[in-house]
Amino acid sequence: MKPPKSIIVKFFLSISVVALAILATLMVSEAIFPNSEASIRELLKQGARLAPQSEQILLRMKLAQGVQTIGVFLIPAIAMLGILYRRKGITLMITSKVYWRDFFDAAFLILFSTTIMVLASRYSQLLPWPQRYIEENAQSENLTNLLLSGKSYVDLSLNLLIVCVIPAFCEEFFFRGFLQRIFMKWFRDPHLCIFLAAVIFSAFHFDAVMFLPRFLLGAMLGYLFYWTGTIWISAFAHFINNAQYVVTAFILNRMGKFPMAEGGGGDFDISTFNVILSVVLVVLLLFTIYVRHMNVKPLPRLDQ
């Protein structure tokens, strides 16, 4: 059975719009942060002690990062949903009813799950990865430390915007609001759709060593979106997850210490009691959110 011509036209139109959006994003990003690869190498050589003339380069790097996040995730997702499903595809998860208690539960869920994520990161780093993957992980941690550098409250505000606010909404709109719902159109099993979106979410970070903790985070965000039926709860949880690293790095910078990389886990010990307590609290919070929404009308499918 051949697909209708309208579907084929919409598909190629969507691909064209996405390609143009990404191309425009790369051009704008290059204009903001020219010679990005050479500049990043120079910044990494300087490490935590940046030369005064490098502050402007770092600012350009952060702005370019924000532009890339919007252009690669948010704009393509809006374009695809708008072309394929018109306004219904875009507005459903934004205009859905929000239970304010979910924001508090989501925040505590992220905070209580930190121990689990750190433990997953440590075990993942102990695996016998090829040297290339280890070097890529080290470079990713160095770039994260570079993004989180800064001791002033202006630096903190900019880091919260670039590392927390923009990625939280743009990535959730793409991976949960768009990709996970597209999978729901194709497959009947919501758990499969959540895990597929989580796999792609983790893979998009291009860090094989940290794949497991980011997959766990993506799955948790996927269930938050599926149960609550709104993008705002998973986006808020994503924001809290990133913000805890930004704030921690800011405090360490103010103390004159090198910031902790995202997911690095720091150097503190994790006791068995802390792990058990974290698992119990996370399970209880997930169950609480699930029970609160089990009788709520689920988010309509895109083909309805």
KAFEN-V318893 format. One record per backbone hydrogen bond with DSSP energy under -0.5 kcal/mol. NH is the residue of the N-H (numbers start at 1). CO is the residue of the C=O. If there is no record, write none. Layout:
nh co
NH CO
NH CO
This chain:
nh co
7 4
8 4
9 5
10 6
11 7
12 8
13 9
14 10
15 11
16 12
17 13
18 14
19 15
20 16
21 17
22 18
23 19
24 20
25 21
26 22
27 23
28 24
29 25
30 26
31 27
32 28
33 29
39 35
40 36
41 37
42 38
43 39
44 40
45 41
46 42
47 43
49 46
50 48
54 51
55 51
55 52
57 53
58 54
59 55
60 56
61 57
62 58
63 59
64 60
65 61
66 62
67 63
68 64
69 65
70 66
71 67
72 68
73 69
74 69
75 70
77 73
78 74
79 75
80 76
81 77
82 78
83 79
84 80
85 81
86 82
88 85
89 85
89 86
90 86
90 87
91 87
92 88
95 91
96 92
100 98
102 99
103 99
103 100
104 100
105 101
106 102
107 103
108 104
109 105
110 106
111 107
112 108
113 109
114 110
114 111
117 113
118 114
119 115
120 116
121 117
122 118
123 119
124 120
125 121
126 122
127 123
127 124
129 127
133 130
134 130
135 131
136 132
137 133
138 134
139 135
140 136
141 137
142 138
143 139
144 140
145 141
146 142
147 143
148 144
149 146
156 152
157 153
158 154
159 155
160 156
161 157
162 158
163 159
164 159
164 160
165 160
166 161
168 164
169 165
170 166
171 167
172 167
172 168
173 169
174 170
175 171
176 172
177 172
178 173
179 174
180 175
181 176
182 178
183 179
184 180
185 181
185 182
186 182
187 183
190 188
193 189
194 190
195 191
196 192
197 193
198 194
199 195
200 196
201 197
202 198
203 199
204 200
205 202
206 203
210 207
211 208
214 210
215 211
216 212
217 213
218 214
219 215
220 216
221 217
222 218
223 219
224 220
225 221
226 222
227 223
228 224
229 225
231 93
232 93
234 230
235 231
236 232
237 233
238 234
239 235
240 236
241 237
242 238
243 239
244 240
245 241
245 242
246 242
247 243
248 244
249 245
250 246
251 247
252 248
253 249
254 250
255 251
256 253
257 252
264 261
268 265
271 269
275 271
276 272
277 273
278 274
279 275
280 276
281 277
282 278
283 279
284 280
285 281
286 282
287 283
288 284
289 285
290 286
291 287
292 288
293 289
294 290
296 293
304 301
